[in-house]
């Protein structure tokens, strides 16, 4: 009876996720890691407390929550903020995300070739490697009241990271899909470009429509309803037209952030409901984790963890040097880019849906390494900010 009661199952997800996060916080576990571990514990592979109906509904919840995450990224892409950040944030963010993508992709291709496996999962794993988890980094900054140039640059770079990840993943998924069916030409790259442009245009049009409709909204409750509805509309249209829902919603948020005089109201209103949605999302991600595959991805996971971090450090060093950023930024910023969660998990979920045979391999690799990153990431961020003298 328990496994057939969706309402009871959802209650278990929310209550267990909240309680688990509070308990594990006592030993300095980040909330995201706690939610993933609780999901593994109460999921179908262990205690089996989550009804199959909710497991089957994971795609809907995931798409909606990832749509909100992408929409919220728009707050960091106002022209005013980008001009204030200057060249260093662009150089550093492009290079640290790009090097992580390129190095992990090459290493994964070599590994898969040596093991006589198809290489297309390597492109998706590489794209996911470019993302960072802003939540864990921001948590450390707030907890220790960090202040200074490294802290300011870190906040800007982690926001741009996920944007680059969405763009890289659009290319990677298109390329991987072409390779998986044995048809890769220059047209595939053009198709990836066109999909990115189509996603941005679609998100922009939905953003303009939301901006227009918002004129007639009179209360925060109405604004919450309208904003959530347009995020769902953006996700639904993206799926219908076969473009990236994440990139489309980021474009939606970007338009609102740049043309709305009271843009922060949109994002603040969503903040009233997103905690329970994020909790449910991460618990369900943990529940979907294929535990039996973890031993089989041991070396892949180690390579992914090591070379993603190497890519981040090389990119920060080079970006800081080329943009003539402060010395401390080049030396210590990369420590704050170690955590990884939300958008990378979103890429993993998309891959799981697209590639029935190897999607589970991609999903499990990213999810398992995310747990590790979320354990060590906050400690790395704290170390970097301490060495920079900003804690």
C-alpha positions as CSV (number, residue, x, y, z in Angstrom):
1,X,0.0,0.0,0.0
2,X,2.9,2.4,0.8
3,X,4.4,2.0,-2.6
4,X,1.0,3.0,-4.3
5,X,0.3,6.1,-2.2
6,X,1.8,9.0,-4.1
7,X,0.8,11.6,-1.5
8,X,2.4,9.7,1.3
9,X,5.5,9.1,-0.8
10,X,5.8,12.8,-1.5
11,X,5.4,13.5,2.2
12,X,8.2,11.1,2.9
13,X,10.4,12.7,0.3
14,X,9.9,16.2,1.8
15,X,10.1,15.3,5.5
16,X,13.0,12.8,5.1
17,X,14.9,15.3,2.9
18,X,14.4,18.1,5.4
19,X,15.3,16.0,8.5
20,X,18.2,14.4,6.7
21,X,19.6,17.8,5.7
22,X,19.3,19.2,9.3
23,X,21.0,16.1,10.8
24,X,23.8,16.0,8.2
25,X,24.3,19.7,8.5
26,X,25.6,19.0,12.1
27,X,28.6,17.3,10.5
28,X,29.0,20.0,7.8
29,X,27.3,18.1,4.9
30,X,25.9,20.5,2.3
31,X,22.1,20.3,1.8
32,X,22.4,19.1,-1.8
33,X,24.6,16.1,-0.7
34,X,22.1,15.3,2.1
35,X,19.2,15.3,-0.3
36,X,21.1,12.9,-2.7
37,X,22.0,10.5,0.1
38,X,18.4,10.6,1.5
39,X,17.1,9.8,-2.0
40,X,19.5,6.8,-2.3
41,X,18.4,5.6,1.1
42,X,14.6,5.8,0.6
43,X,14.7,5.0,-3.1
44,X,13.8,1.8,-4.9
45,X,17.3,0.3,-4.5
46,X,17.3,0.3,-0.7
47,X,14.3,1.1,1.6
48,X,11.9,1.5,-1.4
49,X,9.7,4.2,0.3
50,X,9.1,6.1,-2.9
51,X,6.1,5.0,-5.0
52,X,6.7,4.1,-8.5
53,X,4.3,6.8,-9.7
54,X,6.7,9.4,-8.3
55,X,9.7,7.8,-9.8
56,X,7.9,7.9,-13.1
57,X,7.0,11.5,-12.6
58,X,10.7,12.4,-12.0
59,X,11.0,13.8,-15.6
60,X,8.2,16.3,-15.0
61,X,9.6,17.5,-11.7
62,X,13.1,17.6,-13.0
63,X,12.2,19.6,-16.1
64,X,10.2,22.1,-14.1
65,X,12.9,22.6,-11.4
66,X,15.7,22.8,-14.0
67,X,13.6,25.3,-15.8
68,X,13.5,27.4,-12.6
69,X,17.2,27.1,-12.0
70,X,18.0,28.2,-15.6
71,X,15.5,31.1,-15.3
72,X,17.1,32.2,-12.0
73,X,20.5,32.4,-13.8
74,X,19.1,35.4,-15.7
75,X,19.6,37.6,-12.7
76,X,23.3,37.5,-13.3
77,X,23.2,38.6,-17.0
78,X,22.2,42.2,-17.0
79,X,24.2,44.4,-19.3
80,X,25.0,46.6,-16.3
81,X,26.5,43.8,-14.3
82,X,28.5,42.4,-17.2
83,X,30.0,45.8,-17.9
84,X,30.9,46.3,-14.2
85,X,32.6,42.9,-14.1
86,X,34.8,43.8,-17.0
87,X,37.2,41.5,-19.0
88,X,38.5,39.3,-16.2
89,X,35.1,37.6,-15.5
90,X,34.6,36.8,-19.2
91,X,38.1,35.6,-19.7
92,X,38.2,33.5,-16.6
93,X,34.7,32.0,-16.9
94,X,35.2,31.1,-20.6
95,X,38.6,29.5,-20.0
96,X,38.0,27.6,-16.8
97,X,34.7,26.2,-18.2
98,X,36.2,25.5,-21.6
99,X,39.3,23.8,-20.3
100,X,37.3,21.6,-18.0
101,X,35.1,20.6,-21.0
102,X,38.0,20.0,-23.3
103,X,40.2,18.1,-21.0
104,X,37.5,15.8,-19.5
105,X,36.2,15.1,-23.0
106,X,39.6,14.1,-24.3
107,X,40.4,11.9,-21.3
108,X,37.0,10.2,-21.5
109,X,37.4,9.5,-25.2
110,X,40.8,7.9,-24.6
111,X,39.3,5.8,-21.7
112,X,36.4,4.6,-23.8
113,X,38.6,3.8,-26.8
114,X,41.0,1.8,-24.7
115,X,38.0,-0.1,-23.3
116,X,36.5,-0.7,-26.7
117,X,33.4,1.3,-25.9
118,X,31.5,3.9,-28.0
119,X,32.9,7.4,-27.5
120,X,29.7,9.5,-27.7
121,X,29.2,9.6,-23.8
122,X,32.5,11.4,-23.5
123,X,31.1,14.6,-25.1
124,X,28.3,14.8,-22.7
125,X,30.5,14.1,-19.7
126,X,32.9,16.8,-20.8
127,X,30.1,19.4,-21.2
128,X,28.8,18.6,-17.7
129,X,32.3,19.0,-16.3
130,X,32.2,22.8,-17.1
131,X,29.4,23.5,-14.6
132,X,29.8,24.6,-11.0
133,X,27.4,24.5,-8.1
134,X,26.7,28.1,-7.0
135,X,24.7,27.0,-3.9
136,X,27.6,25.3,-2.1
137,X,30.0,28.2,-2.8
138,X,27.5,30.9,-1.8
139,X,26.8,28.9,1.4
140,X,30.5,29.1,2.4
141,X,30.7,32.8,1.5
142,X,27.6,33.6,3.7
143,X,28.6,31.3,6.6
144,X,32.1,32.9,6.9
145,X,31.1,36.4,5.8
146,X,33.8,36.4,3.1
147,X,34.6,39.8,1.5
148,X,37.1,40.8,-1.1
149,X,38.0,40.7,-4.8
150,X,38.3,36.9,-4.9
151,X,34.9,36.5,-3.4
152,X,33.3,39.1,-5.8
153,X,34.9,37.4,-8.8
154,X,33.8,34.0,-7.6
155,X,30.2,35.0,-7.3
156,X,30.2,36.2,-10.9
157,X,32.1,33.3,-12.4
158,X,30.0,30.6,-10.8
159,X,26.9,32.2,-12.3
160,X,28.5,32.3,-15.8
161,X,29.7,28.7,-15.4
162,X,26.3,27.2,-15.7
163,X,25.5,29.3,-18.7
164,X,28.6,28.0,-20.5
165,X,27.6,24.5,-19.5
166,X,24.2,24.9,-21.1
167,X,25.8,26.1,-24.3
168,X,28.5,23.4,-24.3
169,X,25.9,20.7,-23.6
170,X,23.7,21.7,-26.5
171,X,26.8,21.2,-28.8
172,X,27.8,18.0,-27.0
173,X,24.4,16.3,-27.1
174,X,24.0,17.1,-30.8
175,X,27.4,15.7,-31.6
176,X,27.0,12.7,-29.3
177,X,23.6,11.9,-31.0
178,X,25.2,12.1,-34.4
179,X,28.1,9.8,-33.5
180,X,25.8,7.3,-31.8
181,X,23.9,6.7,-35.1
182,X,27.1,6.8,-37.1
183,X,26.4,10.0,-39.0
184,X,28.7,12.9,-38.2
185,X,29.4,15.8,-40.6
186,X,30.0,19.5,-40.6
187,X,26.3,19.9,-40.7
188,X,26.0,18.5,-37.2
189,X,28.0,21.4,-35.9
190,X,25.7,23.8,-37.8
191,X,22.7,22.0,-36.4
192,X,24.0,22.5,-32.9
193,X,24.5,26.3,-33.6
194,X,21.0,26.5,-35.0
195,X,19.5,24.7,-31.9
196,X,21.3,27.1,-29.6
197,X,20.0,30.1,-31.6
198,X,16.5,28.6,-31.7
199,X,16.5,28.0,-27.9
200,X,17.6,31.6,-27.3
201,X,15.0,33.1,-29.7
202,X,12.3,30.9,-28.2
203,X,13.2,31.9,-24.7
204,X,13.4,35.6,-25.7
205,X,9.9,35.5,-27.2
206,X,8.4,33.8,-24.1
207,X,10.3,36.4,-22.0
208,X,8.7,39.3,-24.0
209,X,5.3,37.7,-23.6
210,X,5.8,37.3,-19.8
211,X,7.0,40.9,-19.5
212,X,3.8,42.1,-21.3
213,X,1.4,39.9,-19.2
214,X,3.1,41.0,-16.0
215,X,1.8,44.5,-16.6
216,X,-1.7,43.3,-15.6
217,X,-0.5,41.5,-12.5
218,X,-1.5,43.1,-9.2
219,X,-0.3,40.8,-6.4
220,X,2.7,38.6,-5.7
221,X,0.5,35.5,-5.7
222,X,-0.6,36.3,-9.3
223,X,3.0,37.0,-10.3
224,X,4.1,33.6,-8.9
225,X,1.3,31.9,-10.8
226,X,2.1,33.7,-14.1
227,X,5.9,33.2,-13.8
228,X,5.6,29.5,-13.0
229,X,3.2,29.1,-15.9
230,X,5.6,30.8,-18.3
231,X,8.5,28.6,-17.1
232,X,6.4,25.6,-17.8
233,X,5.4,27.0,-21.2
234,X,9.0,27.5,-22.0
235,X,9.9,24.0,-21.0
236,X,7.0,22.5,-22.9
237,X,7.7,24.5,-26.1
238,X,11.4,23.5,-25.9
239,X,10.6,19.8,-25.7
240,X,8.1,20.2,-28.6
241,X,10.6,22.0,-30.8
242,X,13.5,19.7,-29.7
243,X,15.7,22.5,-28.3
244,X,17.4,22.7,-24.9
245,X,14.8,23.6,-22.1
246,X,17.7,24.8,-19.9
247,X,19.0,27.2,-22.5
248,X,15.5,28.4,-23.4
249,X,14.7,29.2,-19.8
250,X,18.0,30.9,-19.3
251,X,17.2,33.2,-22.2
252,X,13.7,33.8,-20.7
253,X,15.3,34.9,-17.4
254,X,17.9,37.0,-19.2
255,X,15.2,39.0,-21.1
256,X,13.3,39.6,-17.9
257,X,16.4,40.7,-16.1
258,X,17.3,43.2,-18.8
259,X,13.9,44.7,-19.7
260,X,11.9,44.7,-16.6
261,X,12.2,47.7,-14.2
262,X,11.3,45.5,-11.3
263,X,13.1,42.4,-12.4
264,X,14.0,41.2,-8.9
265,X,10.4,40.7,-8.0
266,X,10.1,37.8,-10.5
267,X,13.1,36.0,-8.9
268,X,12.2,36.8,-5.3
269,X,8.6,35.5,-5.9
270,X,9.9,32.2,-7.1
271,X,12.1,32.0,-4.0
272,X,8.9,31.4,-1.9
273,X,8.3,28.0,-3.4
274,X,11.6,26.8,-4.9
275,X,13.1,25.3,-1.7
276,X,10.6,22.4,-1.6
277,X,10.9,21.9,-5.3
278,X,14.7,21.8,-5.2
279,X,14.5,19.4,-2.2
280,X,12.1,17.0,-4.1
281,X,14.3,17.3,-7.2
282,X,17.6,16.3,-5.6
283,X,16.0,13.5,-3.5
284,X,14.5,12.0,-6.7
285,X,17.8,12.3,-8.4
286,X,19.3,10.3,-5.6
287,X,16.5,7.8,-5.8
288,X,17.1,7.3,-9.6
289,X,20.8,6.6,-9.0
290,X,21.7,3.1,-10.2
291,X,23.8,2.0,-7.2
292,X,24.8,-1.3,-8.9
293,X,26.6,0.7,-11.6
294,X,28.8,2.6,-9.2
295,X,31.6,0.0,-8.8
296,X,31.7,-0.3,-12.6
297,X,32.4,3.5,-13.1
298,X,35.1,3.7,-10.4
299,X,38.0,4.6,-12.6
300,X,35.8,6.8,-14.8
301,X,34.6,8.7,-11.7
302,X,38.2,9.2,-10.5
303,X,39.3,10.5,-13.9
304,X,36.3,12.8,-14.2
305,X,36.9,14.2,-10.7
306,X,40.6,14.8,-11.2
307,X,40.7,16.2,-14.7
308,X,37.6,18.4,-14.2
309,X,39.5,20.1,-11.3
310,X,42.7,20.3,-13.4
311,X,40.8,22.0,-16.2
312,X,39.3,24.5,-13.8
313,X,42.7,25.4,-12.3
314,X,44.4,25.8,-15.7
315,X,41.5,27.9,-17.0
316,X,41.5,30.3,-14.0
317,X,45.3,30.7,-14.1
318,X,45.3,31.4,-17.8
319,X,42.2,33.6,-17.7
320,X,43.6,35.7,-14.8
321,X,46.9,36.2,-16.6
322,X,45.4,37.2,-19.9
323,X,43.0,39.7,-18.3
324,X,45.6,41.0,-15.8
325,X,43.4,40.2,-12.9
326,X,44.7,40.5,-9.3
327,X,47.3,37.9,-8.2
328,X,45.0,36.4,-5.6
329,X,42.3,35.7,-8.1
330,X,44.6,33.6,-10.3
331,X,46.0,31.8,-7.3
332,X,42.9,31.0,-5.2
333,X,39.7,31.5,-7.3
334,X,39.7,27.9,-8.7
335,X,39.2,26.4,-5.2
336,X,35.7,27.9,-5.1
337,X,34.8,26.2,-8.4
338,X,35.2,22.6,-7.2
339,X,31.5,22.0,-6.2
340,X,29.2,20.7,-8.8
341,X,25.4,19.9,-8.7
342,X,22.3,21.3,-10.3
343,X,22.9,22.0,-14.0
344,X,25.4,19.1,-14.3
345,X,22.7,16.8,-12.9
346,X,20.3,18.3,-15.4
347,X,22.6,17.5,-18.3
348,X,22.9,14.0,-16.8
349,X,19.1,13.5,-16.7
350,X,18.7,14.7,-20.3
351,X,21.4,12.2,-21.4
352,X,19.7,9.4,-19.5
353,X,16.5,10.1,-21.5
354,X,18.3,10.4,-24.9
355,X,20.5,7.4,-24.7
356,X,18.8,4.3,-23.3
357,X,21.9,2.2,-23.5
358,X,24.6,4.5,-22.2
359,X,22.6,7.3,-20.6
360,X,22.6,5.4,-17.3
361,X,26.4,5.3,-17.4
362,X,26.5,9.1,-17.9
363,X,23.9,9.8,-15.3
364,X,25.4,7.5,-12.6
365,X,28.9,8.9,-13.3
366,X,27.8,12.5,-12.8
367,X,25.5,11.8,-9.9
368,X,28.1,9.7,-8.0
369,X,30.9,12.3,-8.6
370,X,28.4,15.1,-7.6
371,X,28.1,13.5,-4.1
372,X,31.9,13.5,-3.8
373,X,32.2,17.1,-5.1
374,X,29.6,18.3,-2.7
375,X,31.4,16.7,0.2
376,X,34.9,18.2,-0.7
377,X,33.7,21.3,-2.6
378,X,32.7,23.5,0.4
379,X,36.0,22.6,2.1
380,X,38.0,23.6,-1.0
381,X,36.0,26.9,-1.3
382,X,36.7,27.7,2.3
383,X,40.4,26.9,1.9
384,X,40.7,29.2,-1.1
385,X,39.0,32.1,0.5
386,X,41.1,31.7,3.7
387,X,44.3,31.6,1.7
388,X,43.1,34.8,-0.1
389,X,42.7,36.5,3.3
390,X,39.0,37.1,2.7
391,X,37.5,35.1,5.6
